[in-house]
Amino acid sequence: MDSYDHNSSEKAEAAELQRMIAIEQQKAQFQAQVHNFTDVCWDKCIDSPGSKLDSRTETCLVNCVERFIDTTLTITNRFTQMVQKGAH
C-alpha cells in the first residue's frame, strides 16, 4: 500500500470517528435535555407525588414539556440562522 492509500485510509477512519463522536454528543445532549425537562416540569407541576397522576398534573406536565420543546426549537433555529448568515 503506498502512502496515498495510507493517508486516504487514515482520513476515512478519522472522518468515521468524528461522525461517531458527533452521534454520541447528540445522544448526550438529548439525555441532558430530557433530564432538564424532568427537573423543570417536576418542580412546576408536581405538588406531592402520589401513586397516580391526576388530570391537572398530567395536563401541566404535557404543556410544560411542549413549551420547553417549542422554546428549545426556536432558540436552535435562531442560532442556525445566525450561523448561516455569518457563513455567507
C-alpha positions as YAML, in Angstrom:
chain: A
units: angstrom
residues:
- id: 1
  name: MET
  ca: [0.00, 0.00, 0.00]
- id: 2
  name: ASP
  ca: [1.51, 3.34, -0.98]
- id: 3
  name: SER
  ca: [1.43, 6.50, 1.14]
- id: 4
  name: TYR
  ca: [-1.56, 7.92, -0.77]
- id: 5
  name: ASP
  ca: [-3.70, 4.88, 0.10]
- id: 6
  name: HIS
  ca: [-2.46, 5.00, 3.70]
- id: 7
  name: ASN
  ca: [-3.34, 8.70, 4.06]
- id: 8
  name: SER
  ca: [-6.73, 8.14, 2.43]
- id: 9
  name: SER
  ca: [-7.45, 5.28, 4.81]
- id: 10
  name: GLU
  ca: [-6.43, 7.37, 7.83]
- id: 11
  name: LYS
  ca: [-8.64, 10.24, 6.68]
- id: 12
  name: ALA
  ca: [-11.60, 7.89, 6.24]
- id: 13
  name: GLU
  ca: [-11.05, 6.46, 9.73]
- id: 14
  name: ALA
  ca: [-10.76, 9.95, 11.21]
- id: 15
  name: ALA
  ca: [-13.97, 11.04, 9.46]
- id: 16
  name: GLU
  ca: [-15.79, 7.96, 10.77]
- id: 17
  name: LEU
  ca: [-14.50, 8.62, 14.28]
- id: 18
  name: GLN
  ca: [-15.68, 12.25, 14.07]
- id: 19
  name: ARG
  ca: [-19.11, 11.06, 12.90]
- id: 20
  name: MET
  ca: [-19.37, 8.60, 15.79]
- id: 21
  name: ILE
  ca: [-18.30, 11.28, 18.28]
- id: 22
  name: ALA
  ca: [-20.94, 13.67, 16.88]
- id: 23
  name: ILE
  ca: [-23.63, 11.00, 17.27]
- id: 24
  name: GLU
  ca: [-22.60, 10.33, 20.87]
- id: 25
  name: GLN
  ca: [-22.62, 14.07, 21.61]
- id: 26
  name: GLN
  ca: [-26.14, 14.32, 20.18]
- id: 27
  name: LYS
  ca: [-27.25, 11.42, 22.37]
- id: 28
  name: ALA
  ca: [-25.74, 13.08, 25.43]
- id: 29
  name: GLN
  ca: [-27.43, 16.40, 24.59]
- id: 30
  name: PHE
  ca: [-30.77, 14.62, 24.16]
- id: 31
  name: GLN
  ca: [-30.39, 12.87, 27.52]
- id: 32
  name: ALA
  ca: [-29.43, 16.16, 29.20]
- id: 33
  name: GLN
  ca: [-32.49, 17.81, 27.67]
- id: 34
  name: VAL
  ca: [-34.75, 15.03, 28.99]
- id: 35
  name: HIS
  ca: [-33.26, 15.47, 32.47]
- id: 36
  name: ASN
  ca: [-33.81, 19.21, 32.18]
- id: 37
  name: PHE
  ca: [-37.48, 18.66, 31.18]
- id: 38
  name: THR
  ca: [-37.89, 16.36, 34.13]
- id: 39
  name: ASP
  ca: [-36.40, 18.79, 36.64]
- id: 40
  name: VAL
  ca: [-38.23, 21.89, 35.45]
- id: 41
  name: CYS
  ca: [-41.59, 20.28, 34.81]
- id: 42
  name: TRP
  ca: [-41.50, 18.21, 38.01]
- id: 43
  name: ASP
  ca: [-40.88, 21.33, 40.10]
- id: 44
  name: LYS
  ca: [-43.59, 23.24, 38.26]
- id: 45
  name: CYS
  ca: [-46.33, 20.58, 38.11]
- id: 46
  name: ILE
  ca: [-45.93, 18.07, 40.94]
- id: 47
  name: ASP
  ca: [-47.27, 19.26, 44.29]
- id: 48
  name: SER
  ca: [-46.91, 15.96, 46.07]
- id: 49
  name: PRO
  ca: [-46.08, 12.62, 44.43]
- id: 50
  name: GLY
  ca: [-48.80, 10.01, 44.54]
- id: 51
  name: SER
  ca: [-49.48, 6.61, 43.04]
- id: 52
  name: LYS
  ca: [-51.24, 8.17, 40.01]
- id: 53
  name: LEU
  ca: [-51.21, 11.47, 38.13]
- id: 54
  name: ASP
  ca: [-54.44, 13.41, 38.25]
- id: 55
  name: SER
  ca: [-55.63, 15.06, 35.04]
- id: 56
  name: ARG
  ca: [-54.49, 18.54, 36.14]
- id: 57
  name: THR
  ca: [-50.97, 17.31, 36.83]
- id: 58
  name: GLU
  ca: [-50.82, 15.34, 33.58]
- id: 59
  name: THR
  ca: [-52.02, 18.36, 31.59]
- id: 60
  name: CYS
  ca: [-49.45, 20.56, 33.34]
- id: 61
  name: LEU
  ca: [-46.64, 18.13, 32.52]
- id: 62
  name: VAL
  ca: [-47.67, 17.84, 28.86]
- id: 63
  name: ASN
  ca: [-47.93, 21.62, 28.47]
- id: 64
  name: CYS
  ca: [-44.64, 22.17, 30.27]
- id: 65
  name: VAL
  ca: [-42.72, 19.75, 28.08]
- id: 66
  name: GLU
  ca: [-44.35, 21.07, 24.89]
- id: 67
  name: ARG
  ca: [-43.43, 24.68, 25.77]
- id: 68
  name: PHE
  ca: [-39.92, 23.58, 26.67]
- id: 69
  name: ILE
  ca: [-39.57, 21.85, 23.29]
- id: 70
  name: ASP
  ca: [-41.04, 24.85, 21.45]
- id: 71
  name: THR
  ca: [-38.61, 27.19, 23.17]
- id: 72
  name: THR
  ca: [-35.63, 24.93, 22.52]
- id: 73
  name: LEU
  ca: [-36.53, 24.63, 18.82]
- id: 74
  name: THR
  ca: [-36.99, 28.39, 18.50]
- id: 75
  name: ILE
  ca: [-33.61, 29.08, 20.06]
- id: 76
  name: THR
  ca: [-31.93, 26.38, 17.97]
- id: 77
  name: ASN
  ca: [-33.46, 27.71, 14.76]
- id: 78
  name: ARG
  ca: [-32.39, 31.26, 15.64]
- id: 79
  name: PHE
  ca: [-28.80, 30.17, 16.26]
- id: 80
  name: THR
  ca: [-28.83, 28.22, 12.98]
- id: 81
  name: GLN
  ca: [-29.99, 31.34, 11.14]
- id: 82
  name: MET
  ca: [-27.28, 33.41, 12.78]
- id: 83
  name: VAL
  ca: [-24.59, 30.87, 11.85]
- id: 84
  name: GLN
  ca: [-25.85, 30.65, 8.26]
- id: 85
  name: LYS
  ca: [-25.84, 34.44, 7.92]
- id: 86
  name: GLY
  ca: [-22.32, 34.55, 9.31]
- id: 87
  name: ALA
  ca: [-21.14, 31.88, 6.87]
- id: 88
  name: HIS
  ca: [-22.34, 33.75, 3.79]
...
